[in-house]
């Protein structure tokens, strides 16, 4: 983990399994992506099951396993970064998301094994997402 801290990933108080899962995500996607596109803000990393429920996250979310992060590129266009991830990286899921306030972010997840290379867009309105495969 070269560019991201445990605090910004939300894992400073997490157990060893969660930290290891996040390390796989960072080492295989987030750090190499940072080197390609410049600074990246992590909007959401690991979520406790309680926090995930409070914000209306999926009960099977990769966030609660430490395998996912919602990110926003600070130096490159988000559409270009989304396309780059699809072309160059192994991932479980990558979702270009937009909420009804116009905020945009990329959800990216990675597992040590069994990544399904699922790419989607999502519009999130009042906490409910509508997904479309890319």
Secondary structure as the mmCIF struct_conf table of DSSP 4:
data_model
#
loop_
_struct_conf.conf_type_id
_struct_conf.id
_struct_conf.beg_label_comp_id
_struct_conf.beg_label_asym_id
_struct_conf.beg_label_seq_id
_struct_conf.end_label_comp_id
_struct_conf.end_label_asym_id
_struct_conf.end_label_seq_id
BEND BEND1 UNK A 3 UNK A 3
HELX_RH_AL_P HELX_RH_AL_P1 UNK A 6 UNK A 9
TURN_TY1_P TURN_TY1_P1 UNK A 10 UNK A 10
TURN_TY1_P TURN_TY1_P2 UNK A 12 UNK A 13
HELX_RH_AL_P HELX_RH_AL_P2 UNK A 16 UNK A 25
HELX_RH_PI_P HELX_RH_PI_P1 UNK A 26 UNK A 30
HELX_RH_AL_P HELX_RH_AL_P3 UNK A 31 UNK A 37
STRN STRN1 UNK A 40 UNK A 44
HELX_RH_AL_P HELX_RH_AL_P4 UNK A 49 UNK A 54
TURN_TY1_P TURN_TY1_P3 UNK A 55 UNK A 56
TURN_TY1_P TURN_TY1_P4 UNK A 59 UNK A 60
HELX_RH_3T_P HELX_RH_3T_P1 UNK A 62 UNK A 65
TURN_TY1_P TURN_TY1_P5 UNK A 66 UNK A 66
STRN STRN2 UNK A 68 UNK A 73
BEND BEND2 UNK A 74 UNK A 76
HELX_RH_AL_P HELX_RH_AL_P5 UNK A 78 UNK A 88
BEND BEND3 UNK A 92 UNK A 92
STRN STRN3 UNK A 93 UNK A 99
TURN_TY1_P TURN_TY1_P6 UNK A 100 UNK A 101
STRN STRN4 UNK A 104 UNK A 109
BEND BEND4 UNK A 112 UNK A 113
STRN STRN5 UNK A 118 UNK A 125
TURN_TY1_P TURN_TY1_P7 UNK A 126 UNK A 127
STRN STRN6 UNK A 128 UNK A 133
#
